[in-house]
């Protein structure tokens, strides 16, 4: 049976991905693997790309 993947787009923040195994292919072709959940940066300011580090706080993109 296929693994169910849940993706939640947080308003003014990251995207949360939940699955047993999460594989993320980076622009250079390398693969990052996480188990359980991952918070993905949507603003581009995180120093832990592709993961969110909270740098979106105060980002124009996510101001209400």
N, C-alpha and C positions, 0 to 999 in steps of 0.2 A: 504494500500500500504506500503511495507517495506521501512524503512528509508535508504536512500543512505548514505554510509560511504565513505569518501575520506581519503586516507592515502598517504602522501607525504614523501619520504625518502630524507632528506636534505643531500647533500654531505658534509662530514666533520662535521656533527652535529646531531641533534635530528630527530625523526620521528614525523611529525605533523598529528594528527588524527582529522578529522572534522565530526561531526554527531550531531543530536539533543541531544541525550543522549549517553554518552560513559561510559561503565562499564568496569573496569579493575580488574581482579581477581589477587591478590597478592599471592606469594608463601605460605603464611600462611593461605590462604583460604578467607581472608577478601576481601571485595569489595570496591573499590573507584569509585565514580560516579562524572562525570564532564558533564557540558552542553556546547555545541558549539564546542570547540576545546581543544586539549591537546597536549603538546609537550613531547614526551616520550624519556627518556635517552637511548642512545645506547652504551655509553662508560662504564657505570657502576660506574662513579666517582661522580655522583650527590648526594648531601646530602638530596635532596627532592625526592628520589626514590618513584615511578617509573618515576617521572617527571624530565625534564631537568632543570638544574640551571646554565648552561653555563660552567660547570666544564670541558667539553670536549676540551676547548681551550688549546692547547699544548699537548694534548693526542696523543701518538704515533699512535693509531688506526686511527686517523683522520688527520694525516699529509699527505700532498700531495706529 
